[in-house]
Amino acid sequence: MKYKFAVIISFLIVAASITCRVKAAGQKGDISADELFEKVAGTWYTGNSSADRKQFIRPYVLESVRTDEDQGYYELKRVSLIESIDDTPDGEGYNYILNTGTHYYLYPDAPDVLECHWEPDGYSGSDSLVKGEEEEESLEGNTHSYFDMSTYTGSYEVFQGRISRFTGYGVDGSSEECLALNLNSPIRVLTSDGRESIITAIQLSTEFEPREYIDEGVTIGVKGTLFEAHTDHHFTPILIDVDRIK
């Protein structure tokens, strides 16, 4: 399963401390951590290629590449964490520092341009990104109430519900913490082995933890593709490979 709980936990320990120790650029007046994250939140495209994008979802940066231009599908490449925010070297902007060693510079006089600076293997490089305007996408209601997994083609589906944690137990007695979407409206599923059941919760398969929604009782929309349980790490008859949460 793609959900790497141990890695996410270490991310969250660092992320929880960001709000307390984030440092604003001193010459631009007092500004809260929430305001600093809001300035960079959203989707940015590299200046060299509109196919590459970086999505800032506090406190993560999701780096992805378009793999199917016709469908607008993006394949997640890496999840990074914004460890801290400081001044840029010239003291005029905000420096978003990632755990990968990458720095993003945002200047108040150019809020739609983001400078990316990195030093992999001793090589110093930089690039520019521009803020993208994505069309508003409604994630309300369930797209379908019945699924035959033997004929399901992998289309994107949307479900509404509340996210919560649960403990899954393997056949060997081992356990692991997982996330599930508790559906507002149950769905009926016919699995490929001919079993039909009413589904009230779907396990989430995701690289990052949407911690602001977990166990908060907030109804949200989740978009993704469905697949059947096929390993000891899958604890609901079907799971959803998450593309977007809103």
Secondary structure by P-SEA (a helix, b strand, c coil): ccccaaaaaaaaaaaaacccccccccccccccaaaaaaaacbbbbbcccccccccccccbbbbbbbccccccbbbbccccccccccccccccbbbbcccccbbbbbbcccccbbbbbbbcccccccbbbbbbbbcccccccccccccccccccccbbbbbbbbbbbbbbccccbbbbbccccccbbbbbbcccbbbbbbcbbbbbccccccccccccbbbbbbbbbbccccccccccccccccccc
